[in-house]
Amino acid sequence: MTELKEHVMPDIMPDIAIDDATPTCRVVGAGAEASGKQGHLYTPGISAQSVGARRIHLQIVRFPPGGRANAHKHDGHETAIYVLSGESGMWYGERLEQHLIARAGEFLYISANMPHLPYNLSASESCVAVIARTDPNDQESVVLLPELDGVHGA
């Protein structure tokens, strides 16, 4: 908990450390779309930064037509995804040797520390999904795996 006590939420609650925040309920708008370390576009929603969340993060991710992420994993954190529109392919496993496809209306689970490389299957439509992760921070658990980026083309 030491690192939580030292973390101060920028802009939203500038003078309140997360550990000192009173538990409550909050409604927040979507943040500005940004490019994540892993290479896809994301819109932050619920996080340590936006509401002082301690064990969950919720965001919207968008892969433009033909888009793909960099190979990565989330250090110590599980991920749950619900695909809103489009289709996403994903290579996963220690050497990205396994593959799956998640379509609109389907859920996808990614275990903690699982290397993965998601991409948009469509050359004409975006793939949009809601992502929940057990890391309350926007990007801190992302570990890039550049040695795996070329395994399935670049």
Secondary structure, DSSP 8 states (H G I E B T S, - for coil): -HHHHH-B-TTTSTT-BGGGS------------EE-TTSSEEEEEESHHHH--SS-EEEEEEE-TT-B--SEEETT--EEEEEEESEEEEEESTTS-EEEEEETT-EEEE-TT--EEEEE--SSS-EEEEEEES--SSSTTEEE-GGGTTTT--
